[in-house]
Amino acid sequence: MALWCEQAWLTEGWRNNVRLSVENGRISSVEIDAEAAPGDERHAVLLPALPNLHSHAFQRGMAGLAETAGDSDDSFWTWREVMYRFVDRLDPEGLQAIAALAYAEMLESGFGRVGEFHYLHHDVDGRPYGDLAVMAQAIAAAAGETGIGLTLLPVFYAHSGFGGAAPTDGQRRFINDASRFATLLESTRQAVADLDDALVGVAPHSLRATTADELTDIAAMASGAPVHIHIAEQLPEVEACLAWSGARPVEWLYDRADVGPDWCLVHATHVTEAERRAIVRSGAVVGLCPITEANLGDGLFPAREFVAEAGRFGIGSDSNVEIDAAAELRLLEYGQRLAHRGRNLLANGAGKSTGASLYRAAAAGGGQALGRPTSGIAVGEPADFVSLKAGNPFFAGRSGDAILDSWIFGGGARLVDCVWRGGVKRVEGGRHIHRDAIDARYRATLHKILG
């Protein structure tokens, strides 16, 4: 396969008249200032696809269902009760149908790979399926039919609160001990074996859901693959950790675990200056999910200071209440603007493009967190890229970084044209190639669940 584009954002920056050749899912050659050859597919603008480092795919099916005010103050904790009720109605077939829609939408918005933080393991009554990885197989099948790259992160979840508190009934489908989790992990690796470029890491759910000994055991099971954990997302979580241990969540984690570049700290919303600097020194990636964090009222991560200290971050769609790669980056910057009453706060220096700085950092941090780092569009790298609808009037008169700024701050997913994953075109004209069939199964599933 060969593509020719007027402008491409290569590893070394923007270049004009670029011709790419792809073999076996990877870029085999890059020619600059080249003429298009007969048979080349032609595009105006080409970018590397973004990694989505944190997703709970099934929650796409409950988008909008938790937006009615309750009798008391609504928060993450009241939203969680709605989620528990939704989970009670999901079977493997339904999970695959919802995940397929979420993954198709991710590709349509410019994501090329997803980190699936997968904690829905057991049957509706809490009993394990005969094959512990039946639900992981559903996730793998959804990734296979949509073509998205998959880093599957089976979640260890054993407790309802700090100090090993017993799980609640609403958590019954999530719960394992360390021994059964090891079996689940091995079965999950088998579940993704036929997927191109898939990877399995581990995810101790949170400090609330694991004990210190369990955290050590589960992290060791990663064997060098990514380790992801929710941490310090909500102020009540921080307060509960202090009451239990005398330490804040990130502080406690760094005192007891060997956190390094293979770790992803998801959210880390409420951190002190000392905790923030510890994250930077460790080389861990912070997984930021601005749309979900806004939807749940979590708060704002101190991104301005973190970026200034060369901290590493990526973005995720988390609850999938909205799936739009550009919108996640836009809201990340806008949150900092609102907090600090300034502009272009994550541009990383005078004269720098905010959009380009955000995109570059999220691509690097996301790739690291998902165990598939890439330098972007370059020889030998995966052929995972996005073309934009540069013929759209919105891009008139723009080139280079101005295209990124305009897409992120003014366009979003509607300006994505085509998306390739492993050299295979999965999105054309802004629509996944299997979208009609995926939509039909999703509708049938939601009617069954909610009807």
NULUM-83313 format. One record per residue (C-alpha): x negated, y negated, z; residue number from 1; residue in three letters. Coordinates in steps of 0.05 Angstrom, whole numbers, plus 5000, padded with zeros to 4 digits. Example, Ala and Ser with C-alpha at 12.3 -4.5 7.8 and 13.67 -1.06 7.14 Angstrom:
<pts>
+------+-------+------+------+------+
: east : north :   up : resi : resn :
+------+-------+------+------+------+
: 4754 :  5090 : 5156 :    1 :  ala :
: 4727 :  5021 : 5143 :    2 :  ser :
+------+-------+------+------+------+
</pts>
This chain:
<pts>
+------+-------+------+------+------+
: east : north :   up : resi : resn :
+------+-------+------+------+------+
: 5000 :  5000 : 5000 :    1 :  met :
: 4976 :  4929 : 4985 :    2 :  ala :
: 5004 :  4861 : 5005 :    3 :  leu :
: 4985 :  4792 : 4983 :    4 :  trp :
: 5004 :  4731 : 5023 :    5 :  cys :
: 4995 :  4657 : 5016 :    6 :  glu :
: 4974 :  4649 : 5089 :    7 :  gln :
: 4953 :  4702 : 5140 :    8 :  ala :
: 4932 :  4694 : 5212 :    9 :  trp :
: 4870 :  4737 : 5214 :   10 :  leu :
: 4825 :  4751 : 5273 :   11 :  thr :
: 4782 :  4692 : 5253 :   12 :  glu :
: 4841 :  4646 : 5242 :   13 :  gly :
: 4886 :  4624 : 5185 :   14 :  trp :
: 4863 :  4641 : 5115 :   15 :  arg :
: 4896 :  4629 : 5047 :   16 :  asn :
: 4910 :  4677 : 4990 :   17 :  asn :
: 4897 :  4740 : 5030 :   18 :  val :
: 4903 :  4810 : 5001 :   19 :  arg :
: 4909 :  4869 : 5049 :   20 :  leu :
: 4904 :  4943 : 5033 :   21 :  ser :
: 4932 :  4995 : 5080 :   22 :  val :
: 4913 :  5069 : 5085 :   23 :  glu :
: 4938 :  5119 : 5137 :   24 :  asn :
: 4971 :  5066 : 5178 :   25 :  gly :
: 4910 :  5021 : 5184 :   26 :  arg :
: 4882 :  4961 : 5147 :   27 :  ile :
: 4829 :  4987 : 5099 :   28 :  ser :
: 4809 :  4921 : 5067 :   29 :  ser :
: 4820 :  4846 : 5074 :   30 :  val :
: 4804 :  4799 : 5016 :   31 :  glu :
: 4806 :  4724 : 5024 :   32 :  ile :
: 4819 :  4675 : 4968 :   33 :  asp :
: 4841 :  4734 : 4926 :   34 :  ala :
: 4888 :  4740 : 4868 :   35 :  glu :
: 4949 :  4783 : 4875 :   36 :  ala :
: 4944 :  4849 : 4837 :   37 :  ala :
: 5001 :  4879 : 4797 :   38 :  pro :
: 5046 :  4918 : 4843 :   39 :  gly :
: 5026 :  4879 : 4906 :   40 :  asp :
: 5082 :  4861 : 4953 :   41 :  glu :
: 5081 :  4786 : 4961 :   42 :  arg :
: 5095 :  4745 : 5023 :   43 :  his :
: 5084 :  4673 : 5045 :   44 :  ala :
: 5062 :  4681 : 5118 :   45 :  val :
: 5034 :  4742 : 5155 :   46 :  leu :
: 5021 :  4749 : 5230 :   47 :  leu :
: 5001 :  4807 : 5275 :   48 :  pro :
: 5061 :  4838 : 5311 :   49 :  ala :
: 5067 :  4824 : 5385 :   50 :  leu :
: 5067 :  4877 : 5441 :   51 :  pro :
: 5128 :  4879 : 5487 :   52 :  asn :
: 5096 :  4903 : 5552 :   53 :  leu :
: 5158 :  4913 : 5596 :   54 :  his :
: 5226 :  4941 : 5577 :   55 :  ser :
: 5283 :  4978 : 5610 :   56 :  his :
: 5317 :  4997 : 5544 :   57 :  ala :
: 5383 :  5022 : 5573 :   58 :  phe :
: 5397 :  4954 : 5604 :   59 :  gln :
: 5410 :  4926 : 5534 :   60 :  arg :
: 5478 :  4959 : 5540 :   61 :  gly :
: 5497 :  4919 : 5602 :   62 :  met :
: 5478 :  4850 : 5574 :   63 :  ala :
: 5532 :  4801 : 5595 :   64 :  gly :
: 5565 :  4849 : 5645 :   65 :  leu :
: 5534 :  4815 : 5707 :   66 :  ala :
: 5553 :  4743 : 5690 :   67 :  glu :
: 5616 :  4738 : 5733 :   68 :  thr :
: 5607 :  4704 : 5800 :   69 :  ala :
: 5616 :  4747 : 5862 :   70 :  gly :
: 5644 :  4731 : 5931 :   71 :  asp :
: 5575 :  4715 : 5959 :   72 :  ser :
: 5512 :  4684 : 5932 :   73 :  asp :
: 5492 :  4722 : 5869 :   74 :  asp :
: 5420 :  4744 : 5861 :   75 :  ser :
: 5376 :  4799 : 5834 :   76 :  phe :
: 5404 :  4844 : 5889 :   77 :  trp :
: 5477 :  4835 : 5867 :   78 :  thr :
: 5456 :  4844 : 5794 :   79 :  trp :
: 5424 :  4909 : 5815 :   80 :  arg :
: 5490 :  4937 : 5840 :   81 :  glu :
: 5521 :  4925 : 5771 :   82 :  val :
: 5461 :  4961 : 5740 :   83 :  met :
: 5471 :  5021 : 5787 :   84 :  tyr :
: 5543 :  5027 : 5765 :   85 :  arg :
: 5524 :  5024 : 5692 :   86 :  phe :
: 5470 :  5077 : 5701 :   87 :  val :
: 5521 :  5125 : 5730 :   88 :  asp :
: 5554 :  5132 : 5662 :   89 :  arg :
: 5492 :  5146 : 5619 :   90 :  leu :
: 5474 :  5213 : 5589 :   91 :  asp :
: 5414 :  5229 : 5544 :   92 :  pro :
: 5453 :  5217 : 5480 :   93 :  glu :
: 5478 :  5150 : 5506 :   94 :  gly :
: 5408 :  5130 : 5528 :   95 :  leu :
: 5380 :  5145 : 5459 :   96 :  gln :
: 5435 :  5105 : 5425 :   97 :  ala :
: 5424 :  5043 : 5469 :   98 :  ile :
: 5348 :  5048 : 5466 :   99 :  ala :
: 5350 :  5053 : 5390 :  100 :  ala :
: 5389 :  4989 : 5385 :  101 :  leu :
: 5341 :  4954 : 5433 :  102 :  ala :
: 5280 :  4978 : 5395 :  103 :  tyr :
: 5309 :  4958 : 5328 :  104 :  ala :
: 5322 :  4888 : 5355 :  105 :  glu :
: 5252 :  4885 : 5383 :  106 :  met :
: 5223 :  4900 : 5315 :  107 :  leu :
: 5270 :  4850 : 5282 :  108 :  glu :
: 5244 :  4796 : 5329 :  109 :  ser :
: 5170 :  4810 : 5316 :  110 :  gly :
: 5151 :  4861 : 5369 :  111 :  phe :
: 5112 :  4921 : 5343 :  112 :  gly :
: 5101 :  4962 : 5406 :  113 :  arg :
: 5139 :  4970 : 5471 :  114 :  val :
: 5120 :  4990 : 5541 :  115 :  gly :
: 5181 :  5028 : 5566 :  116 :  glu :
: 5184 :  5026 : 5642 :  117 :  phe :
: 5226 :  5089 : 5647 :  118 :  his :
: 5259 :  5107 : 5713 :  119 :  tyr :
: 5324 :  5140 : 5693 :  120 :  leu :
: 5304 :  5213 : 5700 :  121 :  his :
: 5360 :  5257 : 5729 :  122 :  his :
: 5432 :  5276 : 5716 :  123 :  asp :
: 5490 :  5233 : 5741 :  124 :  val :
: 5494 :  5271 : 5807 :  125 :  asp :
: 5420 :  5262 : 5820 :  126 :  gly :
: 5401 :  5334 : 5805 :  127 :  arg :
: 5342 :  5343 : 5758 :  128 :  pro :
: 5356 :  5367 : 5688 :  129 :  tyr :
: 5329 :  5436 : 5671 :  130 :  gly :
: 5275 :  5400 : 5632 :  131 :  asp :
: 5253 :  5342 : 5675 :  132 :  leu :
: 5236 :  5300 : 5614 :  133 :  ala :
: 5303 :  5303 : 5579 :  134 :  val :
: 5313 :  5228 : 5587 :  135 :  met :
: 5241 :  5214 : 5566 :  136 :  ala :
: 5256 :  5255 : 5503 :  137 :  gln :
: 5314 :  5209 : 5489 :  138 :  ala :
: 5268 :  5149 : 5493 :  139 :  ile :
: 5217 :  5183 : 5448 :  140 :  ala :
: 5272 :  5199 : 5398 :  141 :  ala :
: 5295 :  5126 : 5397 :  142 :  ala :
: 5223 :  5103 : 5385 :  143 :  ala :
: 5215 :  5155 : 5330 :  144 :  gly :
: 5278 :  5135 : 5292 :  145 :  glu :
: 5263 :  5061 : 5295 :  146 :  thr :
: 5188 :  5066 : 5284 :  147 :  gly :
: 5167 :  5022 : 5342 :  148 :  ile :
: 5101 :  5038 : 5376 :  149 :  gly :
: 5112 :  5069 : 5445 :  150 :  leu :
: 5074 :  5066 : 5510 :  151 :  thr :
: 5119 :  5107 : 5555 :  152 :  leu :
: 5112 :  5092 : 5629 :  153 :  leu :
: 5149 :  5144 : 5671 :  154 :  pro :
: 5166 :  5112 : 5738 :  155 :  val :
: 5153 :  5141 : 5806 :  156 :  phe :
: 5209 :  5121 : 5853 :  157 :  tyr :
: 5217 :  5153 : 5921 :  158 :  ala :
: 5243 :  5101 : 5971 :  159 :  his :
: 5292 :  5044 : 5978 :  160 :  ser :
: 5247 :  4997 : 6018 :  161 :  gly :
: 5179 :  4984 : 6049 :  162 :  phe :
: 5152 :  5037 : 6096 :  163 :  gly :
: 5184 :  5097 : 6062 :  164 :  gly :
: 5257 :  5080 : 6074 :  165 :  ala :
: 5305 :  5134 : 6049 :  166 :  ala :
: 5333 :  5122 : 5979 :  167 :  pro :
: 5404 :  5100 : 5970 :  168 :  thr :
: 5458 :  5138 : 5932 :  169 :  asp :
: 5453 :  5087 : 5875 :  170 :  gly :
: 5380 :  5107 : 5865 :  171 :  gln :
: 5394 :  5182 : 5862 :  172 :  arg :
: 5378 :  5188 : 5787 :  173 :  arg :
: 5309 :  5157 : 5797 :  174 :  phe :
: 5280 :  5196 : 5856 :  175 :  ile :
: 5220 :  5244 : 5855 :  176 :  asn :
: 5166 :  5266 : 5903 :  177 :  asp :
: 5094 :  5265 : 5879 :  178 :  ala :
: 5093 :  5339 : 5861 :  179 :  ser :
: 5155 :  5336 : 5818 :  180 :  arg :
: 5131 :  5272 : 5786 :  181 :  phe :
: 5067 :  5306 : 5764 :  182 :  ala :
: 5110 :  5358 : 5728 :  183 :  thr :
: 5153 :  5303 : 5698 :  184 :  leu :
: 5090 :  5267 : 5674 :  185 :  leu :
: 5064 :  5328 : 5638 :  186 :  glu :
: 5131 :  5340 : 5605 :  187 :  ser :
: 5134 :  5267 : 5584 :  188 :  thr :
: 5067 :  5274 : 5550 :  189 :  arg :
: 5094 :  5332 : 5511 :  190 :  gln :
: 5157 :  5292 : 5493 :  191 :  ala :
: 5116 :  5239 : 5456 :  192 :  val :
: 5065 :  5286 : 5425 :  193 :  ala :
: 5096 :  5282 : 5355 :  194 :  asp :
: 5100 :  5205 : 5355 :  195 :  leu :
: 5047 :  5167 : 5318 :  196 :  asp :
: 5000 :  5130 : 5365 :  197 :  asp :
: 5043 :  5140 : 5427 :  198 :  ala :
: 5013 :  5137 : 5497 :  199 :  leu :
: 5037 :  5156 : 5566 :  200 :  val :
: 5016 :  5117 : 5628 :  201 :  gly :
: 5046 :  5115 : 5698 :  202 :  val :
: 5089 :  5066 : 5736 :  203 :  ala :
: 5095 :  5066 : 5811 :  204 :  pro :
: 5160 :  5027 : 5812 :  205 :  his :
: 5142 :  4977 : 5866 :  206 :  ser :
: 5113 :  4974 : 5936 :  207 :  leu :
: 5185 :  4981 : 5960 :  208 :  arg :
: 5192 :  5049 : 5925 :  209 :  ala :
: 5125 :  5081 : 5944 :  210 :  thr :
: 5083 :  5092 : 6006 :  211 :  thr :
: 5009 :  5076 : 6007 :  212 :  ala :
: 4990 :  5149 : 5999 :  213 :  asp :
: 5039 :  5159 : 5942 :  214 :  glu :
: 5013 :  5098 : 5907 :  215 :  leu :
: 4942 :  5126 : 5909 :  216 :  thr :
: 4965 :  5193 : 5883 :  217 :  asp :
: 5008 :  5166 : 5826 :  218 :  ile :
: 4955 :  5116 : 5802 :  219 :  ala :
: 4904 :  5173 : 5799 :  220 :  ala :
: 4951 :  5212 : 5753 :  221 :  met :
: 4942 :  5159 : 5699 :  222 :  ala :
: 4873 :  5186 : 5683 :  223 :  ser :
: 4851 :  5121 : 5651 :  224 :  gly :
: 4918 :  5105 : 5618 :  225 :  ala :
: 4957 :  5042 : 5638 :  226 :  pro :
: 4986 :  5033 : 5708 :  227 :  val :
: 5045 :  4986 : 5713 :  228 :  his :
: 5081 :  4962 : 5776 :  229 :  ile :
: 5135 :  4912 : 5793 :  230 :  his :
: 5109 :  4864 : 5846 :  231 :  ile :
: 5128 :  4799 : 5882 :  232 :  ala :
: 5187 :  4787 : 5835 :  233 :  glu :
: 5234 :  4761 : 5889 :  234 :  gln :
: 5223 :  4719 : 5952 :  235 :  leu :
: 5263 :  4768 : 5994 :  236 :  pro :
: 5215 :  4822 : 5971 :  237 :  glu :
: 5156 :  4780 : 5994 :  238 :  val :
: 5189 :  4766 : 6061 :  239 :  glu :
: 5205 :  4840 : 6071 :  240 :  ala :
: 5134 :  4860 : 6056 :  241 :  cys :
: 5108 :  4809 : 6106 :  242 :  leu :
: 5155 :  4834 : 6159 :  243 :  ala :
: 5135 :  4906 : 6147 :  244 :  trp :
: 5059 :  4899 : 6138 :  245 :  ser :
: 5038 :  4828 : 6156 :  246 :  gly :
: 5014 :  4819 : 6085 :  247 :  ala :
: 5044 :  4793 : 6020 :  248 :  arg :
: 5055 :  4844 : 5964 :  249 :  pro :
: 4997 :  4825 : 5918 :  250 :  val :
: 4952 :  4816 : 5979 :  251 :  glu :
: 4972 :  4885 : 6005 :  252 :  trp :
: 4961 :  4917 : 5937 :  253 :  leu :
: 4891 :  4889 : 5928 :  254 :  tyr :
: 4871 :  4910 : 5998 :  255 :  asp :
: 4890 :  4982 : 5984 :  256 :  arg :
: 4885 :  4998 : 5910 :  257 :  ala :
: 4830 :  4994 : 5859 :  258 :  asp :
: 4866 :  4946 : 5813 :  259 :  val :
: 4829 :  4935 : 5747 :  260 :  gly :
: 4839 :  4920 : 5673 :  261 :  pro :
: 4883 :  4982 : 5664 :  262 :  asp :
: 4935 :  4953 : 5711 :  263 :  trp :
: 4995 :  4910 : 5694 :  264 :  cys :
: 5028 :  4870 : 5750 :  265 :  leu :
: 5098 :  4858 : 5725 :  266 :  val :
: 5128 :  4790 : 5745 :  267 :  his :
: 5080 :  4772 : 5803 :  268 :  ala :
: 5126 :  4711 : 5808 :  269 :  thr :
: 5111 :  4691 : 5879 :  270 :  his :
: 5036 :  4691 : 5889 :  271 :  val :
: 4989 :  4647 : 5929 :  272 :  thr :
: 4927 :  4614 : 5901 :  273 :  glu :
: 4883 :  4668 : 5932 :  274 :  ala :
: 4927 :  4724 : 5903 :  275 :  glu :
: 4927 :  4691 : 5835 :  276 :  arg :
: 4851 :  4687 : 5834 :  277 :  arg :
: 4845 :  4759 : 5856 :  278 :  ala :
: 4886 :  4780 : 5795 :  279 :  ile :
: 4841 :  4739 : 5749 :  280 :  val :
: 4778 :  4770 : 5779 :  281 :  arg :
: 4805 :  4841 : 5772 :  282 :  ser :
: 4820 :  4833 : 5698 :  283 :  gly :
: 4891 :  4860 : 5707 :  284 :  ala :
: 4946 :  4835 : 5662 :  285 :  val :
: 5007 :  4798 : 5689 :  286 :  val :
: 5070 :  4820 : 5654 :  287 :  gly :
: 5116 :  4760 : 5646 :  288 :  leu :
: 5189 :  4766 : 5625 :  289 :  cys :
: 5213 :  4695 : 5623 :  290 :  pro :
: 5284 :  4707 : 5596 :  291 :  ile :
: 5299 :  4761 : 5648 :  292 :  thr :
: 5265 :  4722 : 5703 :  293 :  glu :
: 5309 :  4663 : 5687 :  294 :  ala :
: 5371 :  4706 : 5681 :  295 :  asn :
: 5359 :  4737 : 5750 :  296 :  leu :
: 5338 :  4672 : 5783 :  297 :  gly :
: 5270 :  4700 : 5802 :  298 :  asp :
: 5229 :  4637 : 5799 :  299 :  gly :
: 5168 :  4614 : 5759 :  300 :  leu :
: 5099 :  4646 : 5757 :  301 :  phe :
: 5043 :  4594 : 5764 :  302 :  pro :
: 5023 :  4603 : 5691 :  303 :  ala :
: 4990 :  4535 : 5682 :  304 :  arg :
: 4938 :  4549 : 5736 :  305 :  glu :
: 4931 :  4622 : 5716 :  306 :  phe :
: 4917 :  4606 : 5643 :  307 :  val :
: 4868 :  4552 : 5663 :  308 :  ala :
: 4829 :  4605 : 5702 :  309 :  glu :
: 4828 :  4651 : 5641 :  310 :  ala :
: 4880 :  4698 : 5670 :  311 :  gly :
: 4908 :  4752 : 5624 :  312 :  arg :
: 4982 :  4757 : 5610 :  313 :  phe :
: 5031 :  4790 : 5563 :  314 :  gly :
: 5106 :  4783 : 5553 :  315 :  ile :
: 5163 :  4833 : 5559 :  316 :  gly :
: 5238 :  4834 : 5549 :  317 :  ser :
: 5252 :  4872 : 5615 :  318 :  asp :
: 5328 :  4875 : 5623 :  319 :  ser :
: 5337 :  4861 : 5548 :  320 :  asn :
: 5393 :  4812 : 5562 :  321 :  val :
: 5365 :  4777 : 5500 :  322 :  glu :
: 5311 :  4805 : 5454 :  323 :  ile :
: 5269 :  4752 : 5418 :  324 :  asp :
: 5193 :  4751 : 5419 :  325 :  ala :
: 5189 :  4676 : 5402 :  326 :  ala :
: 5241 :  4659 : 5455 :  327 :  ala :
: 5201 :  4693 : 5509 :  328 :  glu :
: 5140 :  4651 : 5492 :  329 :  leu :
: 5181 :  4588 : 5487 :  330 :  arg :
: 5214 :  4597 : 5555 :  331 :  leu :
: 5146 :  4613 : 5586 :  332 :  leu :
: 5121 :  4545 : 5565 :  333 :  glu :
: 5187 :  4509 : 5580 :  334 :  tyr :
: 5188 :  4536 : 5651 :  335 :  gly :
: 5120 :  4504 : 5663 :  336 :  gln :
: 5144 :  4439 : 5632 :  337 :  arg :
: 5204 :  4437 : 5678 :  338 :  leu :
: 5162 :  4454 : 5740 :  339 :  ala :
: 5106 :  4404 : 5726 :  340 :  his :
: 5144 :  4352 : 5685 :  341 :  arg :
: 5094 :  4353 : 5628 :  342 :  gly :
: 5086 :  4381 : 5558 :  343 :  arg :
: 5040 :  4430 : 5522 :  344 :  asn :
: 5017 :  4458 : 5589 :  345 :  leu :
: 4995 :  4526 : 5563 :  346 :  leu :
: 4959 :  4500 : 5501 :  347 :  ala :
: 4891 :  4516 : 5533 :  348 :  asn :
: 4857 :  4451 : 5515 :  349 :  gly :
: 4863 :  4384 : 5480 :  350 :  ala :
: 4879 :  4389 : 5406 :  351 :  gly :
: 4901 :  4462 : 5413 :  352 :  lys :
: 4967 :  4489 : 5387 :  353 :  ser :
: 5013 :  4512 : 5444 :  354 :  thr :
: 5046 :  4564 : 5400 :  355 :  gly :
: 4980 :  4593 : 5375 :  356 :  ala :
: 4951 :  4594 : 5445 :  357 :  ser :
: 5012 :  4630 : 5473 :  358 :  leu :
: 5015 :  4680 : 5416 :  359 :  tyr :
: 4941 :  4697 : 5418 :  360 :  arg :
: 4941 :  4707 : 5493 :  361 :  ala :
: 5005 :  4749 : 5493 :  362 :  ala :
: 4978 :  4793 : 5436 :  363 :  ala :
: 4913 :  4806 : 5473 :  364 :  ala :
: 4943 :  4815 : 5542 :  365 :  gly :
: 5000 :  4858 : 5517 :  366 :  gly :
: 4954 :  4903 : 5477 :  367 :  gly :
: 4909 :  4913 : 5537 :  368 :  gln :
: 4968 :  4928 : 5583 :  369 :  ala :
: 4997 :  4980 : 5535 :  370 :  leu :
: 4931 :  5015 : 5525 :  371 :  gly :
: 4926 :  4995 : 5452 :  372 :  arg :
: 4883 :  4933 : 5447 :  373 :  pro :
: 4875 :  4904 : 5378 :  374 :  thr :
: 4839 :  4845 : 5347 :  375 :  ser :
: 4898 :  4831 : 5301 :  376 :  gly :
: 4896 :  4831 : 5225 :  377 :  ile :
: 4827 :  4859 : 5209 :  378 :  ala :
: 4795 :  4919 : 5176 :  379 :  val :
: 4806 :  4982 : 5217 :  380 :  gly :
: 4863 :  4954 : 5259 :  381 :  glu :
: 4934 :  4983 : 5258 :  382 :  pro :
: 4977 :  4955 : 5202 :  383 :  ala :
: 5027 :  4924 : 5250 :  384 :  asp :
: 5047 :  4856 : 5224 :  385 :  phe :
: 5104 :  4807 : 5214 :  386 :  val :
: 5122 :  4763 : 5155 :  387 :  ser :
: 5163 :  4700 : 5165 :  388 :  leu :
: 5217 :  4670 : 5121 :  389 :  lys :
: 5171 :  4615 : 5100 :  390 :  ala :
: 5219 :  4596 : 5044 :  391 :  gly :
: 5268 :  4575 : 5098 :  392 :  asn :
: 5275 :  4499 : 5098 :  393 :  pro :
: 5254 :  4499 : 5171 :  394 :  phe :
: 5181 :  4512 : 5150 :  395 :  phe :
: 5179 :  4457 : 5097 :  396 :  ala :
: 5112 :  4420 : 5097 :  397 :  gly :
: 5081 :  4465 : 5149 :  398 :  arg :
: 5019 :  4508 : 5147 :  399 :  ser :
: 4972 :  4542 : 5196 :  400 :  gly :
: 4986 :  4534 : 5270 :  401 :  asp :
: 5045 :  4488 : 5254 :  402 :  ala :
: 5081 :  4550 : 5229 :  403 :  ile :
: 5072 :  4584 : 5295 :  404 :  leu :
: 5094 :  4523 : 5334 :  405 :  asp :
: 5155 :  4515 : 5290 :  406 :  ser :
: 5174 :  4589 : 5295 :  407 :  trp :
: 5166 :  4592 : 5371 :  408 :  ile :
: 5196 :  4525 : 5389 :  409 :  phe :
: 5248 :  4517 : 5336 :  410 :  gly :
: 5264 :  4581 : 5300 :  411 :  gly :
: 5260 :  4647 : 5337 :  412 :  gly :
: 5281 :  4716 : 5312 :  413 :  ala :
: 5324 :  4689 : 5255 :  414 :  arg :
: 5260 :  4668 : 5218 :  415 :  leu :
: 5229 :  4738 : 5217 :  416 :  val :
: 5231 :  4768 : 5148 :  417 :  asp :
: 5194 :  4836 : 5148 :  418 :  cys :
: 5159 :  4877 : 5201 :  419 :  val :
: 5111 :  4935 : 5188 :  420 :  trp :
: 5089 :  4986 : 5240 :  421 :  arg :
: 5032 :  5032 : 5222 :  422 :  gly :
: 5038 :  5007 : 5151 :  423 :  gly :
: 5111 :  5027 : 5144 :  424 :  val :
: 5161 :  4972 : 5133 :  425 :  lys :
: 5214 :  4977 : 5187 :  426 :  arg :
: 5248 :  4910 : 5179 :  427 :  val :
: 5266 :  4877 : 5113 :  428 :  glu :
: 5303 :  4811 : 5105 :  429 :  gly :
: 5306 :  4805 : 5181 :  430 :  gly :
: 5344 :  4871 : 5190 :  431 :  arg :
: 5320 :  4940 : 5211 :  432 :  his :
: 5324 :  4989 : 5154 :  433 :  ile :
: 5369 :  5036 : 5194 :  434 :  his :
: 5409 :  4982 : 5229 :  435 :  arg :
: 5478 :  5004 : 5204 :  436 :  asp :
: 5472 :  5074 : 5231 :  437 :  ala :
: 5441 :  5050 : 5296 :  438 :  ile :
: 5497 :  4999 : 5306 :  439 :  asp :
: 5551 :  5051 : 5294 :  440 :  ala :
: 5522 :  5098 : 5347 :  441 :  arg :
: 5513 :  5041 : 5396 :  442 :  tyr :
: 5586 :  5019 : 5388 :  443 :  arg :
: 5611 :  5090 : 5399 :  444 :  ala :
: 5568 :  5096 : 5461 :  445 :  thr :
: 5590 :  5031 : 5492 :  446 :  leu :
: 5663 :  5046 : 5479 :  447 :  his :
: 5652 :  5113 : 5515 :  448 :  lys :
: 5616 :  5081 : 5574 :  449 :  ile :
: 5660 :  5020 : 5583 :  450 :  leu :
: 5726 :  5044 : 5556 :  451 :  gly :
+------+-------+------+------+------+
</pts>
